[in-house]
Amino acid sequence: MKKLLLLFIPFLLLAGGIGGYIFWYNLPFQQIERALQAEDYETVAELYGELSREEDRETVQETLSAVAEEYYEEYRKEKISFEEADGYFNLVWKALKDKREVVVQREDMEEIRESRITFEQGEELMEQGEYLEAIVCFREISALDGKYRKKAEEWIPVCRNGYCEEVLGRVQEMLEAKAFEDAHQLVGEALEHFPEEVSLTQKQQEIEELEKQERERLERERLEREQLLLVGNWSMEYDLGELIAEELGVKGYLLYFPVKMIVTIDEASLQMYVQKDSIKPALDALTADPASMNAIYQVAQNYGINKSTADFLIRLTYGGSYSDFILDNFGDEIDAALAEFSLSTIYYADGTRIYLGTAQENETHYLSYVCSLEELQLEGYVGGQMPLSLLEWEEPLCLKPVSGAG
């Protein structure tokens, strides 16, 4: 009997061991561990409630969190797609009781996904030459995605250089077309994006210099055109009655003495004088004017001759021509008056002024003028001291072009 008992003891122990192993194997915690290895998270979720030990529950939660972290890292390192990672996250989500950490990981993973879509859009825009829009995309890449953030940081200067090269190319075309305002605007807009870009700053300075040179060139051409317009003979009728009255000693009387004033301009000199052929017609006009004749009679009276006697003497001596009488007896006075209107000088024109005399005098001796093919207007004399009565006029002189002068 004793021998039989000894024979059964090993079998009993073996049976007990097998039974114990089966019991242990079927414990909820052990089934959960096997389910975790098989990535069967639905089973984990079903058995989690059967865990009686808090220690086991914490272990399972830590394992699930680690699994979620692993899927997150695999997606971040592009070992799995977002869809695969999202699927795993959904399974782990069902099994986890404390979902706070996984929520954060899921949000980070979504941020990375959006960031990578933006990165792809940035590369497409860069290939299309839309550099500014591409830079906007690259600057939005999430810091959570280190790999793509680094790539984006490398692409940004490439886009900046591409954009600046494109701008500089367009600006050069504008400069060739002398579209300086458009060039200024384009470079200004570029500098708003990249104020530190040296090439843009240098181009802006170049534009300013070229624009200045163009303005100077246009001004030179304008002055040359003005000079060409000025060159020639100009004339106008001018009433010297007041001055003639003064020379005849009847200042205050109204005399009508319309002479033809000539202004002759060549490339370096200016002459102003009264045309000789206009003096006799001016005297005829004067003697035909009743008010002017009153002044002539006053001249005679100054010599003790009344009107009737004067008329008789003029008829007797000059056949009734007061014009011949005035020329014969007051020719020197008339010449003296006309001399005040004679001017011969060098000049320089700058488009708005005719500077008279030498370079030292130019600052104060000038005439303002407006010139066209049909008319030369001389505004009054300004500054300086010139013995030229004609330059004291109040109204502009309006001269017309003539083919010749006498």
Secondary structure, 3 states (H helix, E strand, C coil): CHHHHHHHHHHHHHHHHHHHHHHHHCCHHHHHHHHHHCCCHHHHHHHHHHCCCHHHHHHHHHHHHHHHHHHHHHHHCCCCCHHHHHHHHHHHHHHCCCCHHHHHHHHHHHHHHHHHHHHHHHHHHHHCCCHHHHHHHHHCCCCCCHHHHHHHHHHHHHHHHHHHHHHHHHHHHHHHCCCHHHHHHHHHHHHHHCCCCHHHHHHHHHHHHHHHHHHHHHHHHHHHHHHHHHCEEEEEEEECHHHHHHHHCCCCCCCCCEEEEEEEECCCEEEEEECHHHHHHHHHHHHCCHHHHHHHHHHHHHCCCCHHHHHHHHHHHHCCCHHHHHHHHHHHHHHHHHHCCCEEEEEEECCCEEEECCCCCCCCCEEEEEECCCCEEEEEEECCCCCCHHHHCCCCEEEEEECCCC
